[in-house]
Amino acid sequence: FSLQLEAGEPPVWVGLDGGELARWSTALERLLARWGVVAGDTVGFYEYGSSPLVLLSAGSYVPGLDRGATDRLGADMFCNDGMGNMALRMAEAIRVVRPSAMVVRADVAAPLTEALEMSGVRLGDVVRWVAITVPDGAPFPGDVARWSERWGLPVRRILRADAAFLVAGDCSACDLFHVDAEFYDLEPLSGGETAVSTRFAVTT
């Protein structure tokens, strides 16, 4: 399986075989499970369909991935394309499908809020939590706090480093990111950076 990262020019490509893809998906599964996703839930994604978070969620999205993260949890998922002009469609999907939780790309949070207000949908009455994501890194805590107050529900943060196949979620108790040591080794570097060694990644 080959994936082009959102890294600008020149394009950056990574590849995984089926087993590696399944383990990356398991990292997402554990994140969702820690946040309380269970059988019967539906997770809505307002994110590009090419996002690893979407691709890893359901086996129907990616050749070579038998079952995705939500499949293994017994949950359902749907994805609305992560563009601002699709916000009204996302608001309608929330009204009709009533997902239990949502993953929202940071740059469409504002248009989604406007669309929800126009549609008369109160997000806090429908979903238990929303997780905010950016293509590389993590959203700023201050932004997340503002969205939490505006939407009237807990807002989680996702840490992503797609080139290293890293996905981690924040913790409601300590506010830090919990990285699965079975899949990732982290090494602090000078200047405050961290080197990620992904245990399951051999192809790339």
MDTraj code that builds the backbone (N, CA, C; nanometers):
import mdtraj as md
import numpy as np

residues = "PHE SER LEU GLN LEU GLU ALA GLY GLU PRO PRO VAL TRP VAL GLY LEU ASP GLY GLY GLU LEU ALA ARG TRP SER THR ALA LEU GLU ARG LEU LEU ALA ARG TRP GLY VAL VAL ALA GLY ASP THR VAL GLY PHE TYR GLU TYR GLY SER SER PRO LEU VAL LEU LEU SER ALA GLY SER TYR VAL PRO GLY LEU ASP ARG GLY ALA THR ASP ARG LEU GLY ALA ASP MET PHE CYS ASN ASP GLY MET GLY ASN MET ALA LEU ARG MET ALA GLU ALA ILE ARG VAL VAL ARG PRO SER ALA MET VAL VAL ARG ALA ASP VAL ALA ALA PRO LEU THR GLU ALA LEU GLU MET SER GLY VAL ARG LEU GLY ASP VAL VAL ARG TRP VAL ALA ILE THR VAL PRO ASP GLY ALA PRO PHE PRO GLY ASP VAL ALA ARG TRP SER GLU ARG TRP GLY LEU PRO VAL ARG ARG ILE LEU ARG ALA ASP ALA ALA PHE LEU VAL ALA GLY ASP CYS SER ALA CYS ASP LEU PHE HIS VAL ASP ALA GLU PHE TYR ASP LEU GLU PRO LEU SER GLY GLY GLU THR ALA VAL SER THR ARG PHE ALA VAL THR THR".split()
xyz = np.array([
    [0.0847, -0.1177, 0.0000],
    [0.0000, 0.0000, 0.0000],
    [0.0890, 0.1237, 0.0000],
    [0.0661, 0.2169, -0.0939],
    [0.1448, 0.3401, -0.1034],
    [0.0571, 0.4595, -0.0708],
    [0.1145, 0.5579, 0.0004],
    [0.0411, 0.6752, 0.0441],
    [0.1270, 0.7981, 0.0211],
    [0.0695, 0.9000, -0.0453],
    [0.1381, 1.0276, -0.0607],
    [0.1040, 1.1152, 0.0584],
    [0.2067, 1.1660, 0.1262],
    [0.1857, 1.2477, 0.2449],
    [0.1566, 1.3922, 0.2072],
    [0.0897, 1.4627, 0.2982],
    [0.0671, 1.6062, 0.2788],
    [0.1937, 1.6807, 0.3207],
    [0.2940, 1.6744, 0.2333],
    [0.4237, 1.7318, 0.2691],
    [0.4707, 1.8373, 0.1703],
    [0.3837, 1.8816, 0.0802],
    [0.4236, 1.9834, -0.0155],
    [0.5027, 1.9246, -0.1309],
    [0.5952, 2.0044, -0.1843],
    [0.6764, 1.9612, -0.2977],
    [0.8213, 1.9463, -0.2547],
    [0.8929, 1.8455, -0.3054],
    [0.8411, 1.7382, -0.3907],
    [0.7537, 1.6419, -0.3099],
    [0.6671, 1.5651, -0.3779],
    [0.5809, 1.4711, -0.3052],
    [0.6619, 1.3684, -0.2268],
    [0.6105, 1.3325, -0.1106],
    [0.6727, 1.2298, -0.0268],
    [0.5791, 1.1096, -0.0229],
    [0.6321, 0.9938, -0.0559],
    [0.5533, 0.8708, -0.0574],
    [0.6065, 0.7744, 0.0474],
    [0.5163, 0.7022, 0.1107],
    [0.5540, 0.5951, 0.2026],
    [0.4789, 0.4696, 0.1614],
    [0.5290, 0.3542, 0.2049],
    [0.4640, 0.2293, 0.1700],
    [0.4636, 0.1321, 0.2860],
    [0.3603, 0.0472, 0.2891],
    [0.3486, -0.0563, 0.3921],
    [0.2922, -0.1818, 0.3294],
    [0.3298, -0.2962, 0.3872],
    [0.2625, -0.4193, 0.3453],
    [0.1392, -0.4393, 0.4337],
    [0.0652, -0.5470, 0.4100],
    [-0.0601, -0.5680, 0.4809],
    [-0.0454, -0.5767, 0.6316],
    [0.0595, -0.6470, 0.6781],
    [0.0795, -0.6604, 0.8219],
    [0.1134, -0.5285, 0.8878],
    [0.1972, -0.4483, 0.8217],
    [0.2330, -0.3170, 0.8759],
    [0.1109, -0.2254, 0.8809],
    [0.0317, -0.2309, 0.7753],
    [-0.0893, -0.1501, 0.7701],
    [-0.1841, -0.1875, 0.8838],
    [-0.1962, -0.3163, 0.9114],
    [-0.2841, -0.3626, 1.0192],
    [-0.2356, -0.3127, 1.1551],
    [-0.1042, -0.3105, 1.1760],
    [-0.0524, -0.2640, 1.3056],
    [-0.0695, -0.1128, 1.3208],
    [-0.0528, -0.0381, 1.2126],
    [-0.0790, 0.1061, 1.2184],
    [-0.2267, 0.1290, 1.2523],
    [-0.3131, 0.0501, 1.1916],
    [-0.4555, 0.0595, 1.2201],
    [-0.4853, 0.0232, 1.3654],
    [-0.4117, -0.0718, 1.4206],
    [-0.4321, -0.1102, 1.5607],
    [-0.3969, 0.0038, 1.6550],
    [-0.2959, 0.0840, 1.6198],
    [-0.2627, 0.2013, 1.7012],
    [-0.3806, 0.2975, 1.7068],
    [-0.4490, 0.3158, 1.5946],
    [-0.5686, 0.4004, 1.5935],
    [-0.6821, 0.3354, 1.6709],
    [-0.6975, 0.2054, 1.6565],
    [-0.8017, 0.1334, 1.7307],
    [-0.7859, 0.1536, 1.8808],
    [-0.6647, 0.1407, 1.9310],
    [-0.6418, 0.1568, 2.0751],
    [-0.6699, 0.2991, 2.1204],
    [-0.6358, 0.3971, 2.0366],
    [-0.6658, 0.5366, 2.0679],
    [-0.8171, 0.5547, 2.0817],
    [-0.8922, 0.5064, 1.9843],
    [-1.0385, 0.5206, 1.9884],
    [-1.0984, 0.4464, 2.1079],
    [-1.0440, 0.3296, 2.1379],
    [-1.0940, 0.2531, 2.2522],
    [-1.0676, 0.3268, 2.3838],
    [-0.9509, 0.3898, 2.3975],
    [-0.9209, 0.4666, 2.5188],
    [-1.0180, 0.5820, 2.5365],
    [-1.0653, 0.6354, 2.4254],
    [-1.1604, 0.7462, 2.4314],
    [-1.3043, 0.6982, 2.4408],
    [-1.3245, 0.5670, 2.4490],
    [-1.4575, 0.5153, 2.4796],
    [-1.5406, 0.4676, 2.3625],
    [-1.4819, 0.4531, 2.2432],
    [-1.5578, 0.3998, 2.1298],
    [-1.5816, 0.2513, 2.1521],
    [-1.7063, 0.2091, 2.1413],
    [-1.7447, 0.0697, 2.1667],
    [-1.8344, 0.0213, 2.0533],
    [-1.8654, -0.1082, 2.0580],
    [-1.9527, -0.1681, 1.9573],
    [-2.0860, -0.0932, 1.9513],
    [-2.1315, -0.0681, 1.8302],
    [-2.2570, 0.0034, 1.8105],
    [-2.2410, 0.1522, 1.7912],
    [-2.1243, 0.2080, 1.8237],
    [-2.0998, 0.3501, 1.8025],
    [-2.0776, 0.3779, 1.6535],
    [-2.0918, 0.5025, 1.6169],
    [-2.0538, 0.5499, 1.4843],
    [-1.9593, 0.6677, 1.5022],
    [-1.8475, 0.6640, 1.4303],
    [-1.7498, 0.7725, 1.4336],
    [-1.7579, 0.8459, 1.3001],
    [-1.7821, 0.9763, 1.3055],
    [-1.7860, 1.0576, 1.1854],
    [-1.6532, 1.1279, 1.1652],
    [-1.6053, 1.1275, 1.0433],
    [-1.4797, 1.1944, 1.0091],
    [-1.5094, 1.3106, 0.9149],
    [-1.4681, 1.4303, 0.9551],
    [-1.4717, 1.5449, 0.8646],
    [-1.3261, 1.5718, 0.8291],
    [-1.2785, 1.4980, 0.7326],
    [-1.1352, 1.4903, 0.7013],
    [-1.1237, 1.4378, 0.5590],
    [-1.0146, 1.4664, 0.4920],
    [-0.9954, 1.4146, 0.3570],
    [-0.9985, 1.2624, 0.3575],
    [-1.0577, 1.2054, 0.2541],
    [-1.0640, 1.0601, 0.2446],
    [-0.9291, 0.9948, 0.2316],
    [-0.8263, 1.0722, 0.1937],
    [-0.6905, 1.0191, 0.1833],
    [-0.6128, 1.0294, 0.3138],
    [-0.6755, 1.0816, 0.4197],
    [-0.6092, 1.0917, 0.5497],
    [-0.5873, 0.9527, 0.6074],
    [-0.4703, 0.9272, 0.6654],
    [-0.4499, 0.7965, 0.7294],
    [-0.5551, 0.7640, 0.8341],
    [-0.6084, 0.8644, 0.9030],
    [-0.7092, 0.8378, 1.0047],
    [-0.8337, 0.7753, 0.9426],
    [-0.8701, 0.8212, 0.8252],
    [-0.9850, 0.7645, 0.7544],
    [-0.9484, 0.6277, 0.6971],
    [-0.8348, 0.6211, 0.6304],
    [-0.7947, 0.4968, 0.5636],
    [-0.7797, 0.3812, 0.6617],
    [-0.7311, 0.4103, 0.7820],
    [-0.7076, 0.3053, 0.8817],
    [-0.8336, 0.2647, 0.9571],
    [-0.9426, 0.3390, 0.9378],
    [-1.0626, 0.3159, 1.0172],
    [-1.1452, 0.1979, 0.9704],
    [-1.1515, 0.1762, 0.8388],
    [-1.2386, 0.0706, 0.7866],
    [-1.1673, -0.0068, 0.6768],
    [-1.1799, -0.1372, 0.6807],
    [-1.1148, -0.2209, 0.5810],
    [-1.1637, -0.1944, 0.4400],
    [-1.2832, -0.1388, 0.4264],
    [-1.3382, -0.1125, 0.2938],
    [-1.2662, 0.0006, 0.2214],
    [-1.1849, 0.0795, 0.2927],
    [-1.1184, 0.1931, 0.2314],
    [-0.9855, 0.1563, 0.1643],
    [-0.9181, 0.0539, 0.2128],
    [-0.7807, 0.0294, 0.1706],
    [-0.7603, -0.1165, 0.1310],
    [-0.7108, -0.1408, 0.0099],
    [-0.6737, -0.2781, -0.0257],
    [-0.5637, -0.3283, 0.0687],
    [-0.5752, -0.4504, 0.1132],
    [-0.4734, -0.5081, 0.2007],
    [-0.5023, -0.4943, 0.3483],
    [-0.6031, -0.4141, 0.3833],
    [-0.6425, -0.4006, 0.5239],
    [-0.7746, -0.4741, 0.5408],
    [-0.7672, -0.5907, 0.6018],
    [-0.8863, -0.6756, 0.6137],
    [-0.9940, -0.6075, 0.6977],
    [-0.9542, -0.5611, 0.8166],
    [-1.0482, -0.4925, 0.9056],
    [-0.9777, -0.3705, 0.9625],
    [-1.0485, -0.2580, 0.9628],
    [-0.9921, -0.1351, 1.0158],
    [-1.0205, -0.1175, 1.1635],
    [-0.9807, -0.0022, 1.2161],
    [-0.9916, 0.0237, 1.3595],
    [-1.1365, 0.0191, 1.4077],
    [-1.2274, 0.0845, 1.3369],
    [-1.3672, 0.0824, 1.3815],
    [-1.4299, -0.0548, 1.3583],
    [-1.3882, -0.1238, 1.2511],
    [-1.4387, -0.2597, 1.2267],
    [-1.4112, -0.3494, 1.3465],
    [-1.2882, -0.3461, 1.3950],
    [-1.2496, -0.4354, 1.5057],
    [-1.3190, -0.3980, 1.6363],
    [-1.3560, -0.2708, 1.6498],
    [-1.4276, -0.2279, 1.7704],
    [-1.5772, -0.2553, 1.7613],
    [-1.6226, -0.3008, 1.6439],
    [-1.7655, -0.3236, 1.6246],
    [-1.8426, -0.1952, 1.5996],
    [-1.7715, -0.0899, 1.5629],
    [-1.8335, 0.0402, 1.5381],
    [-1.8447, 0.0654, 1.3878],
    [-1.9219, 0.1649, 1.3525],
    [-1.9344, 0.2100, 1.2142],
    [-1.8611, 0.3427, 1.1993],
    [-1.8393, 0.3826, 1.0745],
    [-1.7778, 0.5122, 1.0490],
    [-1.8290, 0.5678, 0.9173],
    [-1.8187, 0.6988, 0.9033],
    [-1.8426, 0.7609, 0.7741],
    [-1.7501, 0.8804, 0.7618],
    [-1.7239, 0.9203, 0.6368],
    [-1.6329, 1.0315, 0.6117],
    [-1.6991, 1.1316, 0.5193],
    [-1.6914, 1.2583, 0.5568],
    [-1.7315, 1.3695, 0.4724],
    [-1.6037, 1.4398, 0.4288],
    [-1.5902, 1.4702, 0.3009],
    [-1.4655, 1.5269, 0.2501],
    [-1.4264, 1.6526, 0.3261],
    [-1.2974, 1.6617, 0.3603],
    [-1.2487, 1.7650, 0.4503],
    [-1.2261, 1.9011, 0.3889],
    [-1.3233, 1.9533, 0.3168],
    [-1.3150, 2.0876, 0.2614],
    [-1.4209, 2.1745, 0.3270],
    [-1.3889, 2.3030, 0.3446],
    [-1.4803, 2.3939, 0.4121],
    [-1.6153, 2.4043, 0.3450],
    [-1.6191, 2.3952, 0.2106],
    [-1.7479, 2.4086, 0.1422],
    [-1.8353, 2.2849, 0.1563],
    [-1.7882, 2.1829, 0.2272],
    [-1.8681, 2.0637, 0.2555],
    [-1.9274, 2.0671, 0.3964],
    [-1.9175, 2.1821, 0.4633],
    [-1.9594, 2.1906, 0.6039],
    [-2.1093, 2.1689, 0.6217],
    [-2.1911, 2.2246, 0.5313],
    [-2.3361, 2.2055, 0.5440],
    [-2.3733, 2.0582, 0.5276],
    [-2.3035, 1.9894, 0.4381],
    [-2.3296, 1.8467, 0.4213],
    [-2.2906, 1.7704, 0.5471],
    [-2.1814, 1.8117, 0.6124],
    [-2.1404, 1.7453, 0.7361],
    [-2.2429, 1.7709, 0.8462],
    [-2.2921, 1.8931, 0.8555],
    [-2.3936, 1.9234, 0.9567],
    [-2.5171, 1.8373, 0.9355],
    [-2.5570, 1.8186, 0.8103],
    [-2.6733, 1.7351, 0.7807],
    [-2.6448, 1.5889, 0.8151],
    [-2.5217, 1.5431, 0.7877],
    [-2.4856, 1.4052, 0.8231],
    [-2.4911, 1.3847, 0.9740],
    [-2.4473, 1.4842, 1.0492],
    [-2.4528, 1.4744, 1.1952],
    [-2.5985, 1.4678, 1.2421],
    [-2.6844, 1.5488, 1.1814],
    [-2.8252, 1.5499, 1.2192],
    [-2.8929, 1.4159, 1.1895],
    [-2.8599, 1.3559, 1.0742],
    [-2.9271, 1.2335, 1.0316],
    [-2.8653, 1.1088, 1.0943],
    [-2.7318, 1.0985, 1.0890],
    [-2.6636, 0.9769, 1.1348],
    [-2.6450, 0.9763, 1.2860],
    [-2.6296, 1.0946, 1.3464],
    [-2.6079, 1.1080, 1.4907],
    [-2.4892, 1.0240, 1.5378],
    [-2.3683, 1.0591, 1.4912],
    [-2.2501, 0.9840, 1.5341],
    [-2.2247, 0.9993, 1.6836],
    [-2.1601, 0.8989, 1.7405],
    [-2.1257, 0.9024, 1.8827],
    [-2.0051, 0.9914, 1.9087],
    [-1.9160, 1.0006, 1.8097],
    [-1.7926, 1.0769, 1.8227],
    [-1.7524, 1.1258, 1.6848],
    [-1.6640, 1.2262, 1.6824],
    [-1.6209, 1.2818, 1.5547],
    [-1.4735, 1.3159, 1.5567],
    [-1.4123, 1.3026, 1.4392],
    [-1.2758, 1.3484, 1.4170],
    [-1.2848, 1.4592, 1.3132],
    [-1.2340, 1.5774, 1.3484],
    [-1.2489, 1.6958, 1.2635],
    [-1.1119, 1.7560, 1.2352],
    [-1.0887, 1.7821, 1.1094],
    [-0.9669, 1.8507, 1.0679],
    [-0.9734, 1.9943, 1.1188],
    [-0.8626, 2.0455, 1.1741],
    [-0.8641, 2.1764, 1.2401],
    [-0.9094, 2.2884, 1.1482],
    [-0.8710, 2.2830, 1.0208],
    [-0.9027, 2.3960, 0.9328],
    [-1.0480, 2.3969, 0.8854],
    [-1.1262, 2.2967, 0.9204],
    [-1.2692, 2.3019, 0.8870],
    [-1.3568, 2.3136, 1.0118],
    [-1.2956, 2.3340, 1.1279],
    [-1.3736, 2.3482, 1.2510],
    [-1.4599, 2.4741, 1.2475],
    [-1.4065, 2.5841, 1.1957],
    [-1.4840, 2.7090, 1.1903],
    [-1.6026, 2.6988, 1.0942],
    [-1.5817, 2.6541, 0.9681],
    [-1.6998, 2.6405, 0.8821],
    [-1.8003, 2.5383, 0.9331],
    [-1.7534, 2.4330, 1.0016],
    [-1.8468, 2.3369, 1.0588],
    [-1.9340, 2.4036, 1.1646],
    [-1.8739, 2.4866, 1.2478],
    [-1.9487, 2.5556, 1.3522],
    [-2.0578, 2.6433, 1.2917],
    [-2.0241, 2.7179, 1.1864],
    [-2.1230, 2.8017, 1.1195],
    [-2.2350, 2.7175, 1.0584],
    [-2.1975, 2.6059, 0.9968],
    [-2.2976, 2.5185, 0.9342],
    [-2.3905, 2.4574, 1.0381],
    [-2.3360, 2.4186, 1.1528],
    [-2.4189, 2.3628, 1.2595],
    [-2.5196, 2.4659, 1.3087],
    [-2.4734, 2.5906, 1.3250],
    [-2.5631, 2.6969, 1.3710],
    [-2.6722, 2.7235, 1.2680],
    [-2.6364, 2.7243, 1.1393],
    [-2.7353, 2.7460, 1.0329],
    [-2.8363, 2.6319, 1.0283],
    [-2.7910, 2.5105, 1.0591],
    [-2.8774, 2.3922, 1.0507],
    [-2.9550, 2.3662, 1.1787],
    [-2.9245, 2.4411, 1.2847],
    [-2.9930, 2.4207, 1.4116],
    [-2.9503, 2.2948, 1.4839],
    [-2.8290, 2.2474, 1.4554],
    [-2.7774, 2.1260, 1.5194],
    [-2.6832, 2.1667, 1.6319],
    [-2.7121, 2.1208, 1.7518],
    [-2.6235, 2.1466, 1.8662],
    [-2.5358, 2.0236, 1.8854],
    [-2.4067, 2.0409, 1.8578],
    [-2.3139, 1.9280, 1.8565],
    [-2.3102, 1.8547, 1.9896],
    [-2.3135, 1.9297, 2.0991],
    [-2.3070, 1.8683, 2.2309],
    [-2.4259, 1.7800, 2.2645],
    [-2.5365, 1.7961, 2.1893],
    [-2.6535, 1.7106, 2.2110],
    [-2.6450, 1.5797, 2.1329],
    [-2.5476, 1.5685, 2.0454],
    [-2.5394, 1.4527, 1.9565],
    [-2.4192, 1.3645, 1.9890],
    [-2.2999, 1.4222, 1.9917],
    [-2.1778, 1.3422, 2.0067],
    [-2.1214, 1.3525, 2.1484],
    [-2.0454, 1.2516, 2.1876],
    [-1.9828, 1.2518, 2.3206],
    [-1.8556, 1.3353, 2.3218],
    [-1.7788, 1.3289, 2.2138],
    [-1.6552, 1.4055, 2.2039],
    [-1.6193, 1.4283, 2.0581],
    [-1.5341, 1.5294, 2.0368],
    [-1.4765, 1.5576, 1.9062],
    [-1.3250, 1.5549, 1.9226],
    [-1.2554, 1.4956, 1.8279],
    [-1.1095, 1.4999, 1.8261],
    [-1.0652, 1.5884, 1.7109],
    [-0.9736, 1.6799, 1.7384],
    [-0.9207, 1.7705, 1.6367],
    [-0.7853, 1.7180, 1.5902],
    [-0.7643, 1.7248, 1.4586],
    [-0.6399, 1.6750, 1.4010],
    [-0.5836, 1.7750, 1.3010],
    [-0.4531, 1.7722, 1.2851],
    [-0.3826, 1.8461, 1.1805],
    [-0.2971, 1.7450, 1.1050],
    [-0.2588, 1.7754, 0.9802],
    [-0.1865, 1.6745, 0.9011],
    [-0.0535, 1.6293, 0.9614],
    [0.0157, 1.7184, 1.0329],
    [0.1442, 1.6805, 1.0917],
    [0.1616, 1.7569, 1.2214],
    [0.1699, 1.6857, 1.3328],
    [0.1781, 1.7500, 1.4627],
    [0.0477, 1.7364, 1.5376],
    [0.0198, 1.8357, 1.6218],
    [-0.1029, 1.8339, 1.7031],
    [-0.1599, 1.9744, 1.7087],
    [-0.2915, 1.9862, 1.7216],
    [-0.3509, 2.1200, 1.7339],
    [-0.3093, 2.1868, 1.8641],
    [-0.3135, 2.3193, 1.8659],
    [-0.2757, 2.3945, 1.9854],
    [-0.3809, 2.3776, 2.0956],
    [-0.3368, 2.3604, 2.2199],
    [-0.4325, 2.3419, 2.3306],
    [-0.5323, 2.4570, 2.3432],
    [-0.4871, 2.5811, 2.3205],
    [-0.5779, 2.6949, 2.3318],
    [-0.6913, 2.6889, 2.2309],
    [-0.6595, 2.6455, 2.1079],
    [-0.7633, 2.6309, 2.0058],
    [-0.8640, 2.5249, 2.0467],
    [-0.8128, 2.4153, 2.1010],
    [-0.8997, 2.3052, 2.1427],
    [-0.9921, 2.3496, 2.2552],
    [-0.9399, 2.4278, 2.3485],
    [-1.0222, 2.4775, 2.4592],
    [-1.1350, 2.5665, 2.4079],
    [-1.1066, 2.6486, 2.3065],
    [-1.2102, 2.7344, 2.2500],
    [-1.3196, 2.6529, 2.1814],
    [-1.2782, 2.5483, 2.1066],
    [-1.3784, 2.4648, 2.0402],
    [-1.4614, 2.3879, 2.1424],
    [-1.3982, 2.3444, 2.2497],
    [-1.4702, 2.2720, 2.3538],
    [-1.5790, 2.3606, 2.4152],
    [-1.5448, 2.4854, 2.4423],
    [-1.6432, 2.5782, 2.4991],
    [-1.7533, 2.6093, 2.3981],
    [-1.7145, 2.6293, 2.2734],
    [-1.8131, 2.6652, 2.1689],
    [-1.9101, 2.5509, 2.1425],
    [-1.8607, 2.4283, 2.1404],
    [-1.9442, 2.3133, 2.1065],
    [-2.0123, 2.2510, 2.2278],
    [-1.9630, 2.2827, 2.3481],
    [-2.0250, 2.2306, 2.4692],
    [-1.9993, 2.0833, 2.4920],
    [-1.8757, 2.0393, 2.4623],
    [-1.8408, 1.8988, 2.4830],
    [-1.6889, 1.8848, 2.4915],
    [-1.6390, 1.7680, 2.5388],
    [-1.4941, 1.7471, 2.5441],
    [-1.4345, 1.7422, 2.4033],
    [-1.3204, 1.8064, 2.3862],
    [-1.2480, 1.8031, 2.2594],
    [-1.1095, 1.7446, 2.2846],
    [-1.0805, 1.6386, 2.2161],
    [-0.9545, 1.5660, 2.2271],
    [-0.8571, 1.6154, 2.1200],
    [-0.7299, 1.5835, 2.1398],
    [-0.6264, 1.6186, 2.0411],
    [-0.5597, 1.4913, 1.9899],
    [-0.5335, 1.4886, 1.8603],
    [-0.4606, 1.3775, 1.7992],
    [-0.3234, 1.4277, 1.7559],
    [-0.2214, 1.3523, 1.7910],
    [-0.0841, 1.3783, 1.7473],
    [-0.0539, 1.2864, 1.6303],
    [-0.0116, 1.3457, 1.5191],
    [0.0195, 1.2669, 1.3992],
    [0.1575, 1.3022, 1.3465],
    [0.2296, 1.2006, 1.3036],
    [0.3513, 1.2170, 1.2241],
    [0.3418, 1.1084, 1.1177],
    [0.2735, 1.1405, 1.0083],
    [0.2388, 1.0386, 0.9101],
    [0.3614, 0.9737, 0.8466],
    [0.4698, 1.0492, 0.8301],
    [0.5911, 0.9917, 0.7709],
    [0.6504, 0.8830, 0.8586],
    [0.6204, 0.8884, 0.9888],
    [0.6678, 0.7867, 1.0833],
    [0.5557, 0.6919, 1.1244],
    [0.4385, 0.7042, 1.0604],
    [0.3226, 0.6198, 1.0919],
    [0.2804, 0.6334, 1.2383],
    [0.3041, 0.7512, 1.2959],
    [0.2731, 0.7738, 1.4369],
    [0.1340, 0.8351, 1.4510],
    [0.0532, 0.7749, 1.5360],
    [-0.0748, 0.8331, 1.5750],
    [-0.0914, 0.8100, 1.7251],
    [-0.1250, 0.9179, 1.7966],
    [-0.1424, 0.9089, 1.9416],
    [-0.2514, 1.0066, 1.9833],
    [-0.3167, 0.9763, 2.0930],
    [-0.4226, 1.0621, 2.1433],
    [-0.3895, 1.1188, 2.2792],
    [-0.4459, 1.2352, 2.3099],
    [-0.4202, 1.2954, 2.4400],
    [-0.5005, 1.2246, 2.5478],
    [-0.4662, 1.2552, 2.6699],
    [-0.5267, 1.1901, 2.7859],
    [-0.6069, 1.2929, 2.8642],
    [-0.7309, 1.2596, 2.8975],
    [-0.8150, 1.3536, 2.9721],
    [-0.7650, 1.3733, 3.1150],
    [-0.6869, 1.2779, 3.1667],
    [-0.6378, 1.2882, 3.3054],
    [-0.5116, 1.3741, 3.3159],
    [-0.4155, 1.3532, 3.2229],
    [-0.2868, 1.4224, 3.2356],
    [-0.2606, 1.5219, 3.1230],
    [-0.3436, 1.5229, 3.0186],
    [-0.3323, 1.6155, 2.9060],
    [-0.2101, 1.5894, 2.8186],
    [-0.1404, 1.4783, 2.8428],
    [-0.0260, 1.4411, 2.7593],
    [-0.0707, 1.3385, 2.6561],
    [0.0163, 1.3125, 2.5579],
    [-0.0148, 1.2139, 2.4561],
    [0.0356, 1.0768, 2.4988],
    [-0.0485, 0.9760, 2.4849],
    [-0.0117, 0.8396, 2.5187],
    [0.0319, 0.7670, 2.3916],
    [0.1590, 0.7321, 2.3850],
    [0.2163, 0.6655, 2.2684],
    [0.2323, 0.5175, 2.3001],
    [0.1838, 0.4325, 2.2123],
    [0.1842, 0.2878, 2.2351],
    [0.3259, 0.2332, 2.2192],
    [0.3855, 0.1909, 2.3313],
    [0.5251, 0.1446, 2.3306],
    [0.5433, 0.0142, 2.2540],
    [0.4355, -0.0574, 2.2287],
    [0.4467, -0.1786, 2.1478],
    [0.4806, -0.1447, 2.0027],
    [0.4426, -0.0251, 1.9598],
    [0.4588, 0.0128, 1.8196],
    [0.5653, 0.1180, 1.7956],
    [0.5945, 0.2022, 1.8975],
    [0.6833, 0.3164, 1.8747],
    [0.7885, 0.3282, 1.9845],
    [0.9111, 0.3639, 1.9429],
    [1.0161, 0.4053, 2.0342],
    [1.0384, 0.5542, 2.0140],
    [1.0445, 0.6298, 2.1237],
    [1.0697, 0.7731, 2.1175],
    [1.2039, 0.8046, 2.1812],
    [1.2799, 0.8918, 2.1161],
    [1.4110, 0.9303, 2.1675],
    [1.4219, 1.0823, 2.1650],
    [1.4421, 1.1451, 2.2821],
    [1.4543, 1.2917, 2.2827],
    [1.5838, 1.3358, 2.2154],
    [1.5754, 1.4414, 2.1361],
    [1.6909, 1.4989, 2.0684],
    [1.7149, 1.6397, 2.1213],
    [1.8310, 1.6932, 2.0916],
    [1.8591, 1.8306, 2.1335],
    [1.7648, 1.9247, 2.0615],
    [1.7345, 2.0365, 2.1250],
    [1.6449, 2.1347, 2.0647],
    [1.4981, 2.1047, 2.0852],
    [1.4668, 2.0049, 2.1691],
    [1.3277, 1.9759, 2.1995],
    [1.2579, 1.8865, 2.0991],
    [1.3299, 1.8330, 2.0020],
    [1.2681, 1.7434, 1.9054],
    [1.2726, 1.5993, 1.9549],
    [1.1967, 1.5148, 1.8906],
    [1.1891, 1.3738, 1.9278],
    [1.2028, 1.2877, 1.8039],
    [1.2881, 1.1870, 1.8107],
    [1.3003, 1.0900, 1.7018],
    [1.2034, 0.9764, 1.7276],
    [1.1282, 0.9396, 1.6250],
    [1.0325, 0.8310, 1.6343],
    [1.0856, 0.7126, 1.5542],
    [1.0990, 0.5977, 1.6200],
    [1.1299, 0.4723, 1.5502],
    [1.0042, 0.3857, 1.5577],
    [0.9510, 0.3544, 1.4411],
    [0.8272, 0.2771, 1.4353],
    [0.8620, 0.1306, 1.4224],
    [0.8303, 0.0532, 1.5233],
    [0.8728, -0.0855, 1.5319],
    [0.8225, -0.1713, 1.4174],
    [0.7014, -0.1409, 1.3677],
    [0.6409, -0.2298, 1.2674],
    [0.6757, -0.1897, 1.1252],
    [0.7391, -0.0735, 1.1054],
    [0.7618, -0.0226, 0.9704],
    [0.8956, -0.0740, 0.9158],
    [0.8897, -0.1639, 0.8211],
    [1.0093, -0.2168, 0.7566],
    [1.0143, -0.1769, 0.6090],
    [0.8983, -0.1781, 0.5434],
    [0.8927, -0.1469, 0.4004],
    [0.9464, -0.0070, 0.3720],
    [0.9032, 0.0917, 0.4526],
    [0.9568, 0.2276, 0.4427],
    [1.0282, 0.2583, 0.5743],
])
top = md.Topology()
chain = top.add_chain()
for i, resn in enumerate(residues, 1):
    res = top.add_residue(resn, chain, resSeq=i)
    for name in ("N", "CA", "C"):
        top.add_atom(name, md.element.get_by_symbol(name[0]), res)
traj = md.Trajectory(xyz[None], top)
